[in-house]
Amino acid sequence: MLHRTFALLCVVIGSTTAFAQLPWNALDPDQSTALSFKGNVVRGEAAFVICQGCHRVGALGRLDGSYPRLAGQHAAVIVKQLVDVRSGRRNNPKMLPFADHQALSVQDIADIAVYVQQLPVPPDHGRGDGKDLTQGRRLYERDCAACHGPNGMGDASRFFPRISGQHYRYLVRESQLIRSGERRNANPDMIKAIIHYSDQEIAAVADFVTRLPVSGR
C-alpha cells in the first residue's frame, strides 16, 4: 500500500480549487467506466484501507455523524458519490484527497463499491431522542418513501441511497446541506421535498429513519 500512501500525501489537502457547479446527474466518464467494471471484493478490501481512518473498519462510520456508515450501501451509489466528489459535483473538501485520481483508480472505485456493499449492517447506529417519531413517520411516508422505499433501502438503479442503518447526526447534517444547496449533487426532487422543512422536521425524519429495519436488501 506504499504507493497509495505516497499518492495520497502528494495531494494538497488544503487546496481551495474552485470547481464549476455541475448538474447533479451530469454524465461522467469515470462513473460510466466504474459501473461497467466488474468489482472485486478482495481488491476492494485492500483499497478500502485508505478509507478506514475516517469510515472505520467495516465501514461503520461514526456515531457523531462526522463520517457516514457505508456498510451495505448500494455499489452504484458508492461509485456515483466518489466520482461526484472528485469531479467537484459534490462539495466535500475533506473527502476530495481520498477520491482524487492520484489516490484511487476507476478500478479501485469499482472494487471498493462492491466490497462496501456486501458488508454487514449491525443495528448499533446513532439515533435521535425519539420524541417526534410520529411526525417523522408522517413526513417520511409523504415525502421520502417514494424514492428511498418504505424501509429506507433506496434504489440502486436510480442512485437513491440506502438510508436505513445510517447515523442520525449524519442524516441531519446532510439533509441540511441538501436543503441549503451546499451539497450540490442532490437530486432536485430531494431538494424540492425538503426545501421548506424546519430543522426540527429534518431531525424528526432523520430520527424515524434510524428506527427502520437494517436487514434486507
C-alpha positions in Angstrom: 0.0 0.0 0.0 3.0 2.3 -0.1 2.2 3.7 -3.5 -1.3 4.6 -2.2 0.1 6.4 0.8 2.6 8.3 -1.3 0.0 9.3 -3.8 -2.3 10.5 -1.0 0.5 12.6 0.5 1.1 14.2 -2.8 -2.4 15.7 -2.8 -2.6 19.2 -1.4 -5.2 18.7 1.2 -5.6 22.3 1.9 -6.2 23.4 -1.6 -9.2 25.6 -2.4 -9.5 24.7 -6.0 -12.9 26.1 -7.2 -15.0 23.7 -9.2 -17.7 24.9 -11.6 -21.0 23.8 -10.4 -22.1 20.8 -12.5 -25.7 19.4 -12.9 -26.4 16.8 -10.3 -26.7 14.0 -12.9 -24.2 15.2 -15.5 -22.6 12.3 -17.3 -19.1 11.4 -16.1 -16.8 9.1 -18.0 -15.3 7.7 -14.7 -18.8 6.9 -13.4 -19.8 5.1 -16.6 -16.5 3.2 -16.7 -16.6 2.2 -13.0 -20.1 1.0 -13.3 -19.1 -1.1 -16.3 -16.2 -2.8 -14.5 -16.7 -5.9 -12.5 -15.6 -5.1 -9.0 -13.6 -7.5 -6.9 -14.3 -7.8 -3.1 -10.7 -8.9 -2.2 -9.2 -5.9 -4.1 -11.8 -3.7 -2.7 -11.0 -4.6 0.9 -7.3 -3.8 0.3 -8.2 -0.5 -1.4 -10.5 0.5 1.4 -7.6 0.7 3.8 -7.1 4.4 2.9 -10.8 4.9 3.9 -10.8 3.2 7.3 -9.2 6.1 9.2 -12.4 8.0 8.8 -15.1 5.5 7.9 -13.7 2.9 10.3 -13.1 -0.8 9.9 -16.1 -2.5 8.4 -17.3 0.9 7.0 -19.3 1.5 10.1 -18.9 5.3 10.2 -19.0 7.4 13.3 -21.9 8.0 15.8 -21.2 11.7 15.8 -22.2 11.9 12.1 -18.8 13.2 11.0 -18.5 10.2 8.7 -21.3 8.1 7.3 -21.8 4.4 7.6 -21.1 2.9 4.2 -21.6 -0.7 5.0 -24.5 -2.2 3.0 -24.7 0.8 0.7 -25.5 0.1 -3.0 -22.4 -0.2 -5.1 -23.8 2.1 -7.7 -24.4 4.8 -5.0 -20.8 4.5 -3.8 -19.5 4.8 -7.3 -21.6 7.9 -8.0 -20.7 9.7 -4.8 -16.9 9.0 -5.1 -16.9 10.2 -8.7 -19.1 13.2 -7.8 -16.6 14.2 -5.1 -13.6 14.1 -7.3 -15.3 15.8 -10.2 -16.4 18.7 -8.0 -20.1 17.9 -8.4 -20.4 17.1 -4.7 -18.8 19.6 -2.3 -16.7 17.6 0.2 -13.2 19.1 0.7 -12.4 16.5 3.4 -13.1 13.6 1.1 -11.6 15.0 -2.1 -7.9 14.0 -1.4 -9.1 10.4 -0.8 -11.2 10.3 -4.0 -8.7 12.1 -6.2 -7.3 10.3 -9.3 -3.9 10.1 -7.6 -5.4 8.1 -4.7 -8.0 5.9 -6.5 -8.1 4.5 -10.0 -11.5 3.8 -11.6 -11.0 0.1 -10.9 -10.3 0.9 -7.3 -13.7 2.7 -7.1 -15.5 -0.3 -8.6 -13.7 -2.6 -6.2 -14.4 -0.5 -3.1 -18.0 -0.2 -4.1 -18.7 -4.0 -4.2 -16.7 -4.5 -1.1 -18.7 -2.0 0.9 -22.0 -3.2 -0.5 -21.5 -6.7 0.9 -20.5 -5.7 4.4 -23.0 -6.4 7.2 -25.1 -3.6 8.7 -25.3 -4.0 12.5 -28.2 -2.3 14.3 -26.0 -0.1 16.6 -26.1 3.1 14.6 -26.7 6.5 16.2 -30.3 7.5 16.8 -32.1 10.7 17.9 -34.1 11.3 21.1 -37.3 9.5 19.8 -39.6 12.4 20.8 -41.0 13.2 17.3 -41.3 9.8 15.7 -45.0 10.2 14.8 -44.2 13.4 12.8 -41.1 11.8 11.4 -43.1 8.9 10.1 -45.7 11.1 8.6 -43.2 13.2 6.7 -41.1 10.2 5.6 -44.1 8.4 4.2 -45.3 11.6 2.5 -42.1 12.9 1.1 -39.3 10.2 1.2 -40.7 6.7 0.8 -41.4 7.0 -2.9 -37.7 7.2 -3.6 -36.0 5.7 -0.6 -38.5 2.9 -0.1 -40.8 2.1 2.8 -37.8 0.6 4.7 -35.2 3.1 3.6 -33.4 0.6 1.3 -33.1 3.1 -1.6 -32.9 2.1 -5.3 -29.5 1.3 -6.9 -30.9 1.7 -10.4 -31.7 5.3 -9.8 -28.8 6.0 -7.5 -31.1 6.6 -4.5 -29.0 5.6 -1.4 -29.9 3.2 1.3 -30.5 5.3 4.4 -31.6 2.6 6.9 -28.8 1.9 9.3 -27.3 5.3 8.8 -26.3 7.5 11.7 -28.8 10.1 12.9 -26.4 13.0 13.1 -25.1 12.3 9.5 -28.7 12.2 8.2 -29.4 15.5 9.9 -26.3 17.3 8.6 -26.6 16.1 5.0 -30.3 16.9 4.8 -29.5 20.4 6.0 -26.7 20.7 3.3 -29.1 19.5 0.7 -31.8 21.9 1.8 -29.3 24.8 1.6 -27.8 23.7 -1.7 -24.4 23.4 -0.3 -24.0 19.7 -1.1 -24.6 20.5 -4.8 -25.1 17.0 -6.2 -28.6 16.4 -4.7 -31.4 15.2 -6.8 -33.7 18.1 -7.5 -36.7 16.1 -6.3 -34.9 15.7 -2.9 -34.4 19.4 -2.6 -38.0 20.1 -3.6 -39.2 17.6 -0.9 -37.3 19.2 2.0 -36.7 22.8 0.9 -39.3 24.1 3.4 -38.5 21.7 6.2 -37.6 23.3 9.5 -34.5 22.0 11.4 -37.0 20.3 13.8 -38.7 18.5 10.9 -35.4 17.3 9.4 -34.5 16.0 12.8 -37.8 14.2 13.2 -37.5 12.4 9.8 -33.9 11.5 10.5 -34.8 10.0 13.8 -37.6 8.0 12.3 -35.2 6.7 9.6 -32.8 5.4 12.2 -35.6 3.2 13.5 -36.1 1.5 10.2 -35.0 -2.2 10.0 -31.4 -2.7 8.9 -31.9 -6.2 7.5 -32.7 -7.0 3.9 -31.6 -5.5 0.6 
